Amino acid sequence: MSASRWFRSAKALRCAGLLLCAAPAAGADSEVALTALLGDARPLPTERLTSSLSGRENRLRLSWRRSEPGLLPQLTASAALRLELALDEPVPSELGTRLRDGSSWVRIDWSSGLGARLSLKAFPFDTDYERLGYLHALDWGGSDRARGESIYLAQQGGVPGLELAFTAARSELAVGVRWATALPGLAGEQRLWGALLRGSLAPSASLRADFGLGYFQRAAFDQALGGSPSFVEGASVRLVWRSGPPEPELGVEPFRAPALRDAASLLVAPKARGAALALEGVALASRLRRFEAPSATSLSLAPAAALYGSLRGAVLAGHAALSWRSLPFVQRYQAGLLRGETVPITARAQSELAIWAGLSAETSYHLAPSLELGLLLPAALETPSALPGYTQTFVVRETGEVTALPVGSRRLPIAAGRAGLRFQVSATVSLCGFVDYEREPNRVRLVSTASGAQRSFEPPDRLGGGAALQARF
């Protein structure tokens, strides 16, 4: 095992070396994030709701970009090849290599000369960075199988796409199509299609409304038996008030991981003075088999909503968010608790609630102390147990992990906090220290008793921390 892991790591490093050697000749921009971490690398539960990254990753990103005038008036052609190499532990081999596409694109623009532009954009490899939704906890339509965030659940390779967009002074409208290849089944290779419509309207410099509609096909859950395909469709809406930054900044100190849309071009979350507030809602619907009658199907609704904002001044900065996600939405990238079937009528689905806030300061000595606090009540499913009068509770995680609590127990809130200190040594190098506390009372283990194996709660408290020397250049 260790020899195989070393071989994969050596292969990845050789690949990184070749890419770096090719970068100057091809005129590419290269960016690197290196983190030497001593201590606990686990992110806090509420930290996962703001970004798919933790900010501790070691990454190499290369971007080749070219733009040139067209041979006809008012036409412009451009293209960008973006590659990202993860330098940390390798991902499982069945999900591909650690070298991934960063939603590379080819684009043709036609400008009217009056401030309007029509664009045709093609993504040859993948569209994961072009999701619907805005806050990471509420985004959908991804294609990243390695992180378990594919709207198709499972597909071969990436998800290419096309997008046609019209942009005016304060409005934008885009329509797109995507396609994926399902894993082989009884019917052989199957093409899965997706379509989306999204846009934004800014009636003033401080107000903006964003929306997105999407439809994505899914392979049948019993594809090996030739079952009928399923689908996911939905809508996202966001209202934004801003004075300075384009949207609320939720990068968690001291590592400040960028949001999903910035991850392809930035290594750290941006910092802009001002304030921003956003209210976002999303509703998804998918076709599932009815638990009580598997030969019939019904629509399963998956709503979610969040209110979040940020404020940054010359010294102090803060952010806060409140989110609510239904159990089906938490499972939007999973096949469901019952593999393509609806929740039984006798069961009760419980939604996830989360609130988190952070405060930091930038001192004249280039020190940035910070404090992050959060509470999360996880999603759960309550069903009747084998003991009359008692319920069985299953705590559901977004990663697909399901924890069965001891009979008669109920889910409990998770509390988490972090105190951090960042010393900005230079424009690219920082020294960070942090202390984490997490109280997770829903952890369970099996213990052996005279009557057999039984579930028992683990100690809920965890205290961690560490120090990191980080470079981003």
Phi and psi in degrees as a GROMACS rama.xvg file:
@    title "Ramachandran Plot"
@    xaxis  label "Phi"
@    yaxis  label "Psi"
@TYPE xy
-65.5003  -37.345  SER-2
-65.3691  -41.4492  ALA-3
-63.6111  -41.2939  SER-4
-65.5574  -40.3601  ARG-5
-62.9435  -39.9992  TRP-6
-63.443  -43.1311  PHE-7
-65.1919  -40.2701  ARG-8
-64.6333  -43.9054  SER-9
-62.9413  -39.2613  ALA-10
-63.6166  -41.1992  LYS-11
-66.1732  -39.2195  ALA-12
-67.5539  -37.1687  LEU-13
-63.6884  -40.7915  ARG-14
-62.2037  -41.8161  CYS-15
-62.4159  -40.523  ALA-16
-62.8376  -42.4936  GLY-17
-62.7734  -40.7742  LEU-18
-65.7871  -40.9739  LEU-19
-66.4259  -35.9423  LEU-20
-68.0747  -33.3566  CYS-21
-79.5646  -20.9075  ALA-22
-61.4078  -49.9963  ALA-23
-62.3628  -39.0631  PRO-24
-66.42  -34.0889  ALA-25
-91.9778  -1.0533  ALA-26
71.8206  33.7133  GLY-27
-89.4105  153.186  ALA-28
-94.793  130.808  ASP-29
-118.576  141.553  SER-30
-134.582  141.823  GLU-31
-133.448  137.498  VAL-32
-118.763  117.166  ALA-33
-120.752  128.987  LEU-34
-131.95  116.974  THR-35
-97.2496  105.418  ALA-36
-109.94  129.285  LEU-37
-116.918  107.403  LEU-38
136.931  -156.472  GLY-39
-83.6347  126.19  ASP-40
-101.362  2.52569  ALA-41
-74.4068  130.127  ARG-42
-75.1739  157.435  PRO-43
-72.5393  152.684  LEU-44
-56.6341  -42.1761  PRO-45
-73.9584  -20.5948  THR-46
-66.5325  -32.0504  GLU-47
-69.2004  -17.1661  ARG-48
-80.2516  -16.0823  LEU-49
-98.8915  -26.5463  THR-50
-156.728  150.339  SER-51
-76.8058  -11.8596  SER-52
-108.448  159.189  LEU-53
-101.227  -13.5574  SER-54
87.06  -5.5851  GLY-55
-96.8051  -3.07934  ARG-56
-67.5324  151.175  GLU-57
-100.619  115.685  ASN-58
-137.898  149.769  ARG-59
-121.552  126.463  LEU-60
-126.583  129.909  ARG-61
-118.891  139.807  LEU-62
-137.087  117.887  SER-63
-102.514  123.384  TRP-64
-134.819  139.429  ARG-65
-143.693  137.7  ARG-66
-136.715  138.329  SER-67
-151.002  151.988  GLU-68
-69.0432  147.592  PRO-69
-76.1223  168.414  GLY-70
-79.2909  -11.2089  LEU-71
-112.961  152.149  LEU-72
-58.9803  145.178  PRO-73
69.4742  10.1559  GLN-74
-104.867  141.556  LEU-75
-135.385  137.719  THR-76
-117.75  140.892  ALA-77
-150.933  160.413  SER-78
-154.607  151.991  ALA-79
-142.545  125.642  ALA-80
-106.634  116.298  LEU-81
-120.415  120.563  ARG-82
-121.296  144.503  LEU-83
-133.369  130.804  GLU-84
-117.424  117.547  LEU-85
-81.0367  124.529  ALA-86
-99.2104  5.10001  LEU-87
-87.4626  -157.145  ASP-88
-56.7825  137.305  GLU-89
-67.4834  148.881  PRO-90
-77.2514  161.42  VAL-91
-55.5806  139.739  PRO-92
-61.0127  -30.4854  SER-93
-69.6637  -13.1993  GLU-94
-101.267  8.81622  LEU-95
103.066  -176.379  GLY-96
-84.4869  174.976  THR-97
-82.6063  -6.03512  ARG-98
-87.7309  117.131  LEU-99
-127.744  155.274  ARG-100
-79.9004  140.304  ASP-101
-99.9379  45.0361  GLY-102
58.8271  55.7781  SER-103
-60.7154  154.016  SER-104
-149.484  159.602  TRP-105
-127.325  134.137  VAL-106
-139.758  144.458  ARG-107
-120.035  128.046  ILE-108
-116.593  137.354  ASP-109
-119.746  122.559  TRP-110
-107.164  135.165  SER-111
-81.9872  -15.3932  SER-112
86.4782  -6.19811  GLY-113
-111.785  18.3948  LEU-114
93.6731  -2.43763  GLY-115
-99.8961  148.385  ALA-116
-142.38  138.37  ARG-117
-115.275  127.38  LEU-118
-127.406  139.065  SER-119
-115.712  119.106  LEU-120
-124.098  131.202  LYS-121
-119.656  137.809  ALA-122
-111.649  102.54  PHE-123
-68.3987  -27.4456  PRO-124
-114.726  -52.1071  PHE-125
-156.464  158.297  ASP-126
-129.89  26.1712  THR-127
-62.5128  -34.9907  ASP-128
-77.6927  -2.18654  TYR-129
-109.174  56.8768  GLU-130
-84.3827  165.504  ARG-131
-88.6423  158.296  LEU-132
83.7815  172.117  GLY-133
-131.844  -61.9427  TYR-134
-65.1702  138.095  LEU-135
-58.5712  -34.6511  HIS-136
-64.3309  -20.7037  ALA-137
-116.902  2.94317  LEU-138
-78.1959  161.064  ASP-139
-158.427  165.487  TRP-140
92.7437  13.6972  GLY-141
-74.1833  172.958  GLY-142
-136.96  18.5952  SER-143
-87.7269  96.5253  ASP-144
-69.1837  -33.645  ARG-145
-60.9206  -36.1293  ALA-146
-94.9306  5.2916  ARG-147
69.196  35.2986  GLY-148
-127.555  55.1129  GLU-149
-112.32  125.246  SER-150
-65.874  -21.069  ILE-151
-87.0673  1.20799  TYR-152
70.9456  -54.3362  LEU-153
-153.509  133.123  ALA-154
-148.95  162.93  GLN-155
-90.2617  123.087  GLN-156
71.6427  -156.433  GLY-157
-87.2836  -171.027  GLY-158
-129.121  92.9163  VAL-159
-67.8466  169.769  PRO-160
-166.955  167.264  GLY-161
-128.611  147.903  LEU-162
-145.982  131.701  GLU-163
-113.344  123.49  LEU-164
-129.464  145.691  ALA-165
-121.785  127.006  PHE-166
-125.007  129.224  THR-167
-118.544  -165.779  ALA-168
-58.2872  -50.6148  ALA-169
-129.176  25.02  ARG-170
-146.472  156.307  SER-171
-150.164  139.86  GLU-172
-141.193  131.887  LEU-173
-139.432  140.905  ALA-174
-124.162  136.543  VAL-175
-139.684  162.489  GLY-176
-136.719  143.876  VAL-177
-135.733  157.785  ARG-178
-146.581  142.274  TRP-179
-132.604  161.554  ALA-180
-110.569  119.181  THR-181
-70.1754  158.392  ALA-182
-63.3845  148.231  LEU-183
-57.7826  139.166  PRO-184
-137.268  -160.292  GLY-185
-64.3652  -34.9391  LEU-186
-88.0934  7.26076  ALA-187
82.9431  -158.871  GLY-188
-67.8819  135.263  GLU-189
-129.383  133  GLN-190
-89.7962  130.94  ARG-191
-112.234  128.03  LEU-192
-106.621  154.22  TRP-193
-141.267  146.214  GLY-194
-136.773  146.894  ALA-195
-147.463  155.267  LEU-196
-137.498  126.721  LEU-197
-147.135  161.171  ARG-198
-173.969  -179.353  GLY-199
-150.572  152.871  SER-200
-140.081  127.286  LEU-201
-117.755  95.6743  ALA-202
-66.5953  -20.8461  PRO-203
-148.429  176.155  SER-204
-68.3056  -20.7634  ALA-205
-106.761  -10.0102  SER-206
-120.147  140.383  LEU-207
-149.832  142.988  ARG-208
-118.886  127.623  ALA-209
-115.402  146.494  ASP-210
-147.872  158.42  PHE-211
-154.437  137.333  GLY-212
-122.729  142.007  LEU-213
-149.758  152.414  GLY-214
-140.228  128.133  TYR-215
-134.85  130.031  PHE-216
-77.6233  152.351  GLN-217
-132.1  146.192  ARG-218
-66.7593  156.152  ALA-219
-61.0054  141.161  ALA-220
-65.6442  -29.9512  PHE-221
-108.505  52.0807  ASP-222
-59.7335  -33.5267  GLN-223
-63.3613  -22.1102  ALA-224
-100.678  5.72522  LEU-225
77.9551  32.4225  GLY-226
-70.8342  165.811  GLY-227
-76.347  147.236  SER-228
-69.8732  160.577  PRO-229
-114.314  -172.516  SER-230
-158.823  165.18  PHE-231
-132.847  130.584  VAL-232
-135.503  157.311  GLU-233
-178.827  -178.118  GLY-234
-144.193  143.519  ALA-235
-124.857  139.494  SER-236
-136.174  138.584  VAL-237
-141.402  135.484  ARG-238
-111.083  129.573  LEU-239
-125.97  129.665  VAL-240
-112.334  133.456  TRP-241
-143.478  152.624  ARG-242
-144.678  81.9336  SER-243
125.303  -93.6607  GLY-244
-68.477  151.606  PRO-245
-67.0661  -23.846  PRO-246
-158.941  167.846  GLU-247
-58.8651  139.992  PRO-248
-100.432  118.37  GLU-249
-118.242  20.5828  LEU-250
-62.6705  123.992  GLY-251
-83.7848  126.588  VAL-252
-73.1649  155.817  GLU-253
-90.9034  1.97618  PRO-254
-96.0051  -22.5767  PHE-255
50.4855  62.0826  ARG-256
-67.9318  140.443  ALA-257
-74.4276  158.739  PRO-258
-68.3545  167.521  ALA-259
-57.4779  -45.5484  LEU-260
-69.306  -23.2134  ARG-261
-90.3751  -13.6802  ASP-262
-65.5026  -25.3889  ALA-263
-78.2191  -16.2406  ALA-264
-127.895  -14.2343  SER-265
-127.814  148.248  LEU-266
-97.1508  -17.5309  LEU-267
-140.44  149.714  VAL-268
-62.9641  139.616  ALA-269
-70.0641  160.404  PRO-270
-127.38  116.241  LYS-271
-132.816  133.243  ALA-272
-69.3457  143.896  ARG-273
131.188  -168.352  GLY-274
-134.133  153.578  ALA-275
-152.845  145.545  ALA-276
-139.445  136.586  LEU-277
-136.679  141.291  ALA-278
-121.319  120.784  LEU-279
-128.232  140.226  GLU-280
-136.623  148.972  GLY-281
-145.911  146.02  VAL-282
-139.974  124.449  ALA-283
-113.899  154.136  LEU-284
-138.953  135.045  ALA-285
-135.918  153.412  SER-286
-93.6714  123.404  ARG-287
-128.338  161.668  LEU-288
-77.1796  142.336  ARG-289
-74.051  132.176  ARG-290
-61.3092  -39.4309  PHE-291
-77.5251  -22.8321  GLU-292
-143.974  84.3839  ALA-293
-59.0646  -19.8354  PRO-294
-76.0565  -14.1484  SER-295
-106.442  158.994  ALA-296
-123.969  160.145  THR-297
-151.881  162.669  SER-298
-85.4053  135.427  LEU-299
-109.329  122.618  SER-300
-91.1802  143.269  LEU-301
-137.624  86.6576  ALA-302
-90.0683  161.715  PRO-303
-162.172  157.497  ALA-304
-156.1  158.001  ALA-305
-155.47  147.873  ALA-306
-123.922  123.968  LEU-307
-148.837  153.776  TYR-308
-160.104  169.434  GLY-309
-148.497  157.704  SER-310
-146.348  129.586  LEU-311
-136.503  126.82  ARG-312
-114.636  -160.954  GLY-313
-68.0317  -31.1097  ALA-314
-121.232  -53.3519  VAL-315
-92.103  149.382  LEU-316
-145.141  145.532  ALA-317
-150.004  156.981  GLY-318
-148.805  155.627  HIS-319
-154.171  153.867  ALA-320
-152.901  146.49  ALA-321
-130.048  122.59  LEU-322
-130.023  148.254  SER-323
-132.184  127.143  TRP-324
-134.611  127.119  ARG-325
-68.7712  160.062  SER-326
-57.7407  -46.1689  LEU-327
-61.1902  -31.7638  PRO-328
-71.8938  -38.6553  PHE-329
-57.4187  -31.4779  VAL-330
-96.4873  20.7268  GLN-331
-62.7602  -25.7544  ARG-332
-102.035  15.1739  TYR-333
-121.743  164.088  GLN-334
-76.4276  -2.20001  ALA-335
98.8292  164.538  GLY-336
-65.44  -30.627  LEU-337
-117.515  30.571  LEU-338
52.4572  67.8257  ARG-339
84.8054  11.5651  GLY-340
-116.354  153.503  GLU-341
-70.7415  165.154  THR-342
-68.8361  134.701  VAL-343
-58.2497  149.159  PRO-344
-61.1879  -33.0989  ILE-345
-76.7689  -9.10864  THR-346
-98.1951  160.334  ALA-347
-126.069  118.775  ARG-348
-84.1975  133.099  ALA-349
-115.689  132.055  GLN-350
-78.4421  164.041  SER-351
-94.8878  137.541  GLU-352
-124.241  137.364  LEU-353
-145.445  143.588  ALA-354
-141.288  133.043  ILE-355
-147.808  152.923  TRP-356
-150.073  152.284  ALA-357
-141.967  148.612  GLY-358
-137.435  135.259  LEU-359
-144.218  167.379  SER-360
-141.113  148.787  ALA-361
-114.168  108.941  GLU-362
-92.8088  168.754  THR-363
-70.6373  -14.9684  SER-364
-94.7034  16.047  TYR-365
63.0533  27.5212  HIS-366
-101.032  138.418  LEU-367
-128.837  88.0943  ALA-368
-72.9958  150.802  PRO-369
-150.096  158.207  SER-370
-142.926  127.566  LEU-371
-122.848  132.245  GLU-372
-132.794  145.046  LEU-373
-157.386  152.842  GLY-374
-129.029  137.273  LEU-375
-138.93  122.176  LEU-376
-99.7374  107.74  LEU-377
-69.7113  156.857  PRO-378
-67.4062  150.965  ALA-379
-154.727  163.587  ALA-380
-128.026  124.86  LEU-381
-105.789  128.789  GLU-382
-131.363  157.475  THR-383
-62.917  142.391  PRO-384
-99.8836  177.891  SER-385
-70.4687  -17.6637  ALA-386
-94.4985  119.133  LEU-387
-56.6847  133.987  PRO-388
88.1233  -4.69533  GLY-389
-117.691  150.365  TYR-390
-107.79  157.688  THR-391
-112.031  122.744  GLN-392
-107.785  132.787  THR-393
-115.458  117.602  PHE-394
-85.7166  129.789  VAL-395
-112.35  127.976  VAL-396
-102.971  157.813  ARG-397
-66.1977  -27.1352  GLU-398
-72.7474  -5.50742  THR-399
99.3803  -6.62669  GLY-400
-70.4168  132.487  GLU-401
-123.119  125.42  VAL-402
-112.731  121.048  THR-403
-86.7923  117.65  ALA-404
-78.9003  160.209  LEU-405
-54.9252  145.798  PRO-406
-55.8718  132.414  VAL-407
90.6251  -8.65367  GLY-408
-87.6542  154.43  SER-409
-117.476  157.848  ARG-410
-62.8345  149.673  ARG-411
-128.869  152.615  LEU-412
-69.0182  148.991  PRO-413
-102.022  127.971  ILE-414
-110.155  138.853  ALA-415
-145.449  149.9  ALA-416
-155.796  155.411  GLY-417
-144.689  131.895  ARG-418
-110.123  123.697  ALA-419
-130.387  162.108  GLY-420
-144.959  123.437  LEU-421
-116.007  127.969  ARG-422
-108.825  113.239  PHE-423
-82.9155  97.6866  GLN-424
-66.9789  -43.8751  VAL-425
-146.911  -171.608  SER-426
-65.3989  -23.9883  ALA-427
-118.228  -16.1753  THR-428
-115.169  135.208  VAL-429
-137.45  152.944  SER-430
-116.203  122.331  LEU-431
-121.433  145.454  CYS-432
-134.764  145.57  GLY-433
-153.774  153.481  PHE-434
-128.634  125.169  VAL-435
-109.694  143.09  ASP-436
-132.067  133.694  TYR-437
-138.555  131.877  GLU-438
-116.058  105.861  ARG-439
-117.079  92.2474  GLU-440
-81.2716  5.96855  PRO-441
-103.104  10.2147  ASN-442
-77.0253  137.132  ARG-443
-132.324  146.759  VAL-444
-135.608  160.721  ARG-445
-94.4913  131.608  LEU-446
-121.26  146.998  VAL-447
-90.0028  126.293  SER-448
-125.033  176.027  THR-449
-62.901  -28.5819  ALA-450
-94.1136  5.32769  SER-451
117.265  -173.721  GLY-452
-72.5893  134.113  ALA-453
-133.967  152.877  GLN-454
-81.3315  138.708  ARG-455
-141.204  149.237  SER-456
-74.5698  140.689  PHE-457
-84.552  163.122  GLU-458
-56.3155  129.52  PRO-459
-80.3208  -21.2551  PRO-460
-90.9062  139.571  ASP-461
-136.751  127.55  ARG-462
-118.263  124.514  LEU-463
-141.66  -171.356  GLY-464
155.928  -172.587  GLY-465
166.453  -167.757  GLY-466
-138.361  151.316  ALA-467
-144.681  139.288  ALA-468
-109.153  119.754  LEU-469
-127.927  140.89  GLN-470
-127.6  134.333  ALA-471
-133.916  110.682  ARG-472
